[in-house]
Amino acid sequence: MYNSKIYLLLAIFVTTLSSLATSTAVADSLPSLGEKSSGPTFDSEGTINTLTGVNHTWLLGGQWDFQVINGVTDTFNIDITMIAENGTMRHHMVVTNFTQPIENKVNVTDDGNIDVKGTSDIYGHGKLLWRSVPSEISIDKYNVLHLQVGNNQTEGHFEGGIHGITNSFTYGFNFNKESGGLH
């Protein structure tokens, strides 16, 4: 009976050591409090204002939102109505499904500049017009959004880019009680 108690204690001791070693290895792999292991998390939204093209100057009205979690774009959407300056050619466009290469993390500089490249899908009047269009999102000093998309893939539809104003930029998560979740 004495030997069985020793074996039991030895088994508990080995199991505890093994568990402790695993916990230590996991803890050692985590970043320290002051260290960044990935990119920023933020939520930003605003309005779209003007697009200047080569053949027409377009007036735009719309909204955009840009959410990033740990340096990876979670959501980027632009929903706009485009009208030629003479009041013709009114149409609705949506830029969505932005994806970026995993190695291309979103970074926010100390003065609020952002630049990230990836691809987007572009819809017109609810139909997919262009899939996986090369796209570059940039924000200047937390205040101005720019989106450049591949002119060859979009038949020059967005020549000059899409530009807007930032209404809000919030680091971290913003819990919205009205929607019942993260916003």
C-alpha positions in Angstrom: 0.0 0.0 0.0 2.9 2.3 0.8 4.3 1.8 -2.7 1.0 2.5 -4.4 0.8 5.9 -2.6 4.3 6.8 -3.8 3.4 5.8 -7.4 0.2 7.9 -7.2 2.1 10.9 -5.8 4.8 10.5 -8.5 2.1 10.3 -11.2 0.4 13.5 -9.9 3.8 15.2 -9.7 4.8 14.3 -13.3 1.4 15.4 -14.6 1.7 18.7 -12.7 5.2 19.3 -14.1 4.0 18.5 -17.6 1.1 20.9 -17.3 3.3 23.6 -15.9 5.8 23.2 -18.7 3.1 23.5 -21.3 1.7 26.6 -19.6 5.1 28.1 -19.4 5.7 27.4 -23.1 2.4 29.0 -24.1 3.1 32.0 -21.8 6.6 32.4 -23.3 5.1 32.5 -26.8 2.7 35.4 -25.9 3.9 39.0 -26.4 4.7 41.1 -23.3 2.3 43.8 -22.4 4.2 46.6 -24.2 4.9 44.4 -27.3 2.7 44.4 -30.4 2.2 40.9 -31.9 0.1 42.1 -34.8 -1.4 45.2 -36.3 -4.0 47.6 -34.9 -7.7 47.2 -34.3 -9.9 50.0 -35.3 -13.3 51.1 -36.7 -13.6 54.0 -39.1 -16.4 55.4 -41.2 -17.3 58.4 -43.2 -18.8 60.0 -46.3 -17.8 59.9 -50.0 -17.7 63.2 -51.8 -16.1 63.6 -55.2 -14.4 61.6 -57.9 -12.6 63.4 -60.7 -12.3 61.5 -63.9 -10.6 62.2 -67.2 -13.8 62.4 -69.4 -16.3 63.5 -66.7 -16.3 65.1 -63.3 -18.5 62.9 -61.2 -20.5 64.0 -58.1 -20.7 61.3 -55.5 -22.8 60.8 -52.4 -22.4 57.9 -50.2 -21.0 56.2 -47.1 -17.9 54.1 -46.3 -16.8 51.9 -43.4 -13.4 50.3 -42.7 -12.9 47.8 -39.8 -9.5 46.3 -39.0 -8.8 43.6 -36.4 -5.2 42.9 -35.5 -3.9 44.5 -38.7 -6.3 42.5 -41.0 -9.2 44.2 -42.8 -12.4 42.7 -41.5 -14.7 45.0 -43.4 -14.3 47.6 -46.1 -17.4 48.9 -47.9 -18.2 51.9 -50.1 -21.8 52.5 -51.1 -22.2 55.4 -53.5 -24.4 57.0 -56.1 -22.5 58.5 -59.0 -23.9 61.4 -61.1 -22.1 63.2 -64.0 -21.7 66.9 -63.2 -24.4 67.7 -65.9 -27.0 65.6 -64.0 -26.9 62.6 -66.3 -25.6 59.0 -66.0 -26.9 58.4 -62.4 -26.0 55.0 -61.1 -25.4 53.1 -57.9 -22.0 51.4 -57.1 -20.8 49.2 -54.2 -17.2 48.4 -53.4 -16.9 45.4 -51.0 -15.1 42.2 -50.1 -11.7 43.8 -49.7 -9.0 41.2 -49.1 -5.4 41.7 -48.5 -2.4 39.4 -48.6 -1.8 37.9 -45.1 1.7 39.4 -45.1 0.4 42.9 -46.0 -0.8 44.1 -42.5 -2.7 47.4 -42.1 -0.5 49.8 -40.2 -1.4 53.2 -38.7 1.5 55.7 -38.5 1.8 58.0 -35.5 0.3 60.9 -37.5 -2.7 58.8 -38.6 -1.8 57.7 -42.1 -2.8 54.3 -43.4 -2.1 52.5 -46.7 -3.0 48.9 -47.6 -3.2 47.1 -50.9 -5.5 44.2 -51.8 -8.4 43.4 -54.0 -12.1 44.3 -54.0 -15.3 43.3 -55.7 -17.4 46.0 -57.4 -21.1 45.9 -57.9 -23.3 48.2 -60.1 -27.1 48.2 -59.6 -26.8 45.1 -57.4 -24.9 43.0 -60.0 -21.2 42.0 -59.7 -19.4 43.9 -62.4 -15.7 43.3 -61.5 -14.3 40.7 -59.2 -10.9 40.8 -57.4 -10.0 44.3 -58.7 -6.6 45.5 -57.4 -7.4 48.2 -54.8 -5.5 50.5 -52.5 -7.0 52.1 -49.4 -5.3 55.0 -47.8 -6.3 57.4 -45.1 -4.5 60.7 -44.6 -4.0 62.0 -41.0 -7.2 60.2 -39.8 -9.2 62.6 -42.0 -9.4 61.8 -45.7 -10.1 58.4 -47.3 -8.7 57.5 -50.8 -9.5 54.4 -52.8 -7.7 53.7 -56.0 -8.9 50.7 -58.0 -7.4 49.1 -61.1 -8.4 51.2 -64.2 -7.8 48.3 -66.6 -10.1 45.9 -64.8 -12.9 48.5 -64.3 -12.7 50.0 -67.9 -11.5 53.3 -66.4 -14.8 53.7 -64.4 -13.0 55.1 -61.3 -10.2 57.0 -62.9 -8.9 59.5 -60.4 -10.0 57.4 -57.5 -12.8 57.7 -54.9 -12.3 60.2 -52.1 -14.1 60.8 -48.8 -14.1 62.4 -45.4 -13.6 60.5 -42.1 -16.4 61.0 -39.6 -15.0 58.8 -36.9 -11.9 56.7 -36.2 -12.0 54.6 -33.0 -9.2 52.3 -31.8 -10.3 49.0 -30.4 -13.8 47.7 -30.4 -16.8 49.9 -30.1 -19.8 48.1 -28.6 -23.0 49.5 -30.0 -26.0 48.8 -27.7 -28.5 49.6 -30.4 -27.2 46.9 -32.8 -26.6 44.5 -30.0 -23.0 43.9 -30.7 -19.6 45.1 -31.9 -19.7 47.9 -34.4 
